[in-house]
Amino acid sequence: MTVIVRDLRTDVPAEVAEFSDIRHLALPHILWTPEAILHNLTHTPPAARNRSLVAEQDGELIGTAQVGLAHESPEPGQGYLNIYVHPDRTRRGAGTLLVHAAEEHLAANGATKLYAWVVDAPDNRAFAERRGYRASRSAQFLRLDLVNGTLPPRQDLPAGVELRTGADFADDPRPVFRLDAETMADEPSDVDVAFTDYEAWLAETWRHPQFSPELTSVVLVDGRPAAFTLARTDGGTRYGTAMTGTSRDFRGRGLAKLAKNDSLHRARAAGYTEALTGNDAGNEPMLAVNKWFGYEVCGTEVRYVRQLG
């Protein structure tokens, strides 16, 4: 009954699928798929020192960890470890072993401050606190029923405003990259992010297997990209928005609502039945937008921080 920790075997499709299933069971509000797991592991830049770890007991995977450095942050020495154990396989030591392996890997690669998202439940929070982590900020997972819910009606576009899809930028996605980089820099977070590597963004975001250019919406004002909603799907019936934002020069005009409403209407028309998204609890403008659409909170996580040394 010994539990061991090792790297995920990416060349074994059944094991990658098992990794994805565990994460879905532990956190069902995110679009987990084996293809996305593999993509994230193989397309993250080497500077991230990215690893996917598993806890195995008697040939069965019972826990998972995604570990790496915050390579897109201008502040060095920040690492992350996000650990999820199969809900029916807890209290076997898998979480503890995964934490130890993750911390050793991060410390060996220069991390001095560690961040971990923890499902907001008493046992999970106590587990993190016993290991020296302190609660920082929280985030909400949100769900919208696209079958039984009612979307706001489409509205006439103001003068000079156009709606495009991500597919319209297939030949040159750089305008979408610039929107993503600017809006992500303004997202509330413990870790500042600076998207500067266009090629890395193409690999990680634009070519992500869940990315849907057809359901991604971009708002243009007088020909200039001003707001967008970046859409992903799980290949089944679930649709998610990975990012919605507005360029600083165009905020306060309702353009984020316009982009998201367009994307949601097209997702529903395409047969998607469930819309998922997530927001930092301090991101009041975006929380208000999602409440306006009828999204409901379906889960929360708490960000925990530990200083090494």
N, C-alpha and C positions, 0 to 999 in steps of 0.2 A: 504493500500500500504506500510505498515511497513516492513522494512527489518530486519531480525534477523540473528544472527550468532550462530551456534551450531556445535557439532561434527557430522561427517559423520556417518550415521547409517549403519554399515557394515553388519548387518543382513538383510538388505533390498536390494536384488539384483538390483532392478530397480533404486534405488538411487545411488548405486555404478556405474552403467552403465551411469547414468546422469552425475555424477562427471567426469567420464572418457571422456564423449562426450564434456563437457565444456572445458576440458584441450586440447582435440584434436582440437576444433574449435579455441581456442586461440593460440595454438602452435602445428601446424600440422606436424612438422618435427620430432616428437618423437613418438615412438611406445606406445601409450596409449591403455591399455585394462583394463577392470574391474578386470580381474584376477591379473594383475600386480599391480594395485592400492591396492587391498586387500593384496597381498603378501608383498608389501613394508610396509604396515601399521602393519601387524601382525608378521613379522619376523625381524623387526629392533630391536636391543637389547634395553632393558628398559632404559639403560643409555642415550639413544638418546632423551627420553621424546617426542617421535614422536606423532604428532596429525595431522589428516586430518579434516579441518574445511570447512563448507559450509555456504554460505549466501543464505537465503531463503526469497522469497517474494510471498505471497499469494499461498503457497504450491509449488512454482516452485523454483528449485535451479538456481541461477543466478551467483554465484561466488564460487571459491574454494581456499583453501590454504593448503599447506603442510608445516609443522612447526616442528622444532626439534633442537637438539644440535649436533654439529659436534663431535660425540663421538669417531670417529677414529683419531681425531687430538691430537697430544701430548700437544697442548696448550689449557688449559681449558677456559671456558667462551665464546665460540664462538657458535652462533646460526644462523639458517637460516629460512627464510620465503619466500616461492615462491607462489605468488598469481596470479591467472588468473580468469578473469571475462568473462562471455559469451559476445562475441563481440556485440551482439544486445541488451545487458542489461546493458550497461555502464551508468555512470552518474546518478546512483540511490543510491549511497552511499555504495554499497556493498564492494568495495575495501577499503574504509576508515575503515569500521567496521571490516573487516578481518584483516587489519594491526593492529588495536588497540588490538583485541583479541590475535593475534599472539605475539605481543610485550609483552603483559601482561603475557602470558604463559611463554615466554622465560626468561623474567626478574625474574619471580618467581622461575625459575629453575637455576638461577645463570649466565645467559648470560649477558655479558657486551659489546659484539661487535656482531652486526647483519649483515648478508649478505643476499642479495636478488637479484635473477636474474630477469631482467626487459626486456621485449620485446623492441627492439630498434626502438621506434617510439616516436615522439615529445610529445604526450599526456602522454604516459606511463612514460617517463623520467621526465617530469615536475611533475607528480604525486609523484614520489619518492623523488625528490628534495624538494618539498614543505614540506615533512615530515622529513627533516633533513638528508636524505641519500645523499652520494656523489658518483659519478661514479668512478669505479676502473678499471676493465679490461673488455674485451669483448670476446665473443665466436661466432663462426660461425657454422651454420647448413649447411650440405652439402648433395647433392642428386646426385645419379647416375642412369640413365635410363638403366636398364638391358636388355630391349627389343631392343631398337634402338641404344644403345651405343655400343662401341667396346672395349672389354677388351684386355689388353695386352696378347699375346699368352703365353701358358705355356712353361716353359723352362726346359731343362735338369737340374737335380739336381747336384750340385758340389759333388765331392768325399767326403764321410763322412756325407752328409746331407740327412735327411729323412723327409718326411711329414707324420704327423699323424693327426687324428681327435680327437676332445674332447672325443668321444665315446671310444677311445682306453684307456682313463684314468678313465673309469667309476669305476673300482675297487679301484683306489687310485688317486684322483684328486690333491693330494698335490703338485706335480710338477707344475701344472697350477696355483695353489694358489701362489706359490713362485714367478712365473713370474709376476703374476698380482700385487702382493705386491711390488715387486722391481720396476716395471715400473710405477705404480701409484705414488710411492714416488717421482719420477722424473718429474711428470706432472706439468706444470706451473699452479699455483693456488695461491689465497690469503690465502687459508687454507691448511696447511700441513696435509698429510694423512699418517698414519702408520697402515697398515694391520698387525695385530699380532694375531688375534683370528681366527684360522682355522675353528672352528665349526661355528662361526658367518658367515664367508665367504661362507661356504657350504650352510647355510640356506638362505643367502641373494642373492648369486650369482649363485652357482652351481645348486641349486634347484629352481631358479627363473622360473616361468611358461613360460617365453618367451625364456629362454636359449635353444639354439640348439646345443647339443654336436656333432651332425652329421655335422653341418656346421662350427663348430669351428675348426680352423687349428692350429697345433703346429709343429714348426720346431725343429728337433733334429740335433745337430752337434756332431758327434762321440758318439751318444747315450744320450747326455745331452740336455734337453729342453733349447732352446736358444731364440725363438721368438714365438709369437702367435697372433691370432686374435680371440676374443671372440664374437660369433655371437648370435643374438636374432632375433626372428620373431614375427609377430603379429597374427599368425594363419591364415593369409590370403595370400596376395601377397607381403607384405612389409618385408624387411630384414634389419637388422641394425647391425653395429659393435659397441659393447659397449666399447671395448678396443683393441688396437693393439700396441704391443710394443716388444722391444728386450732387453734381459739381457745386463747389462753394458759390460760384457766381450766379447760380440759378435756384438757390434754395428759397423756400417760402412761397413757391408758386403751385404746389400740389403736383409736381412732375413725378415724384416717386410713386404717388398713388396712381397716376396715369400709366406709368410703366408696369406696375404690378397688376393693375386691373386688366390691362391688355394681356399679360402673360397668363393670368388665372383664367380668363375667359377662353383663351386658346387651349389651355391645358384641359379644361372641362370638355370642350368640344372634341378634343382628341381622345377622350375616354378615361382620363385620369379621375380617380374617385376621392383621393385624399391629398391635401396639400399640407406640407410640413415646413416649418422654419424655426429659427431660434434667435433670441435677442439677449444681449447683456441686460441685466435688470436695471442698469443705469441709462440705457438708451431710450429715454422717454419719447423722443419724436417717432422712432420706428415702432415702439410698442403701441403708440397711439394710432399709427397707420394700420397696424395689424388688427387692433381692436375694431377699427372702423370697418375692416373687411369681414369681421366676424370670427377671427381666429380665437381659439380658447387654449388656455394653458393646459398642457398634458403632462408636464414633468419639469423638474428643476435640477440643476447641478450647482455645486458650490466650488469655487476655485480655492485651492489650498496652496500655501507657500511655505517652503522651508529654506532657510539660509544654511549653507554648508560651512563648516570651519568655525 
